[in-house]
Amino acid sequence: MSAVVLALAAGAVIGLALGALGGGGSVLAVPALIYLLGFSPVGATTASLVIVTLTSVTALVAHARDGNVRWRTGLLFAAAGIGPAMLGGALAGRTPQAVLTALFGVVAGAAALRMLRSRPIAEVAVTVRPGRAAAAGAGLGAVTGVLGVGGGFLAVPALVGVLGMRMRNAVGTSLLVITVNSLAALSMRGRAVEGLDWAVVGPFVGAAVLGAWDGKRLAARVSAPTLQRIFALVLLAVAAFMLVSAPL
């Protein structure tokens, strides 16, 4: 099977997950790029940042049109993550590939376990503490920079629990935060971006964007908890495979 066909298939699946779950689906992009398309860990995390940025911008426009983006709050939250995202983007190129693969496996496994154990986040009034907000934003930026994931599975709970946003506003605002952090991380990966195989990355992005629209329709037919459990089990299996296969 050609690389372009595999890229289209993988992009469609990941876009479907993104559209159905509203976040977290992009975490499958890195293992798909490594194990299906033969990218190196550095190349895969860089390509994933491109995919995350473009799909997040597309979704951000739709959420902004519906008035679900809190621009000022999102930019302030993202500002705390710009430095860590840039530092993480630079650090990723100097990290041994085995370590990068293992780190991604750990984060993916933690995300899967959190999805399996999570309950609906309560939308209650909270007292916003600047220190906590800055720490959450910085942590999200670092994860985005090093591992090339959007971090929607971290951003939405942080925006609800730390900043007291309503869920629909948190989902829309998280896309703004993810976009800013991804762009910051990409700014430190100039050489890696230039070396990407755009004949593969381009179809991957296109299929992901189109798949996201189908994911929204799927979410209307299948309950969110069921979709989340299915995705979490797949992600947990991928994380275990990455940890086992990472060369020591």
Beta strands, then each sheet from edge to edge (+ up, - down):
end
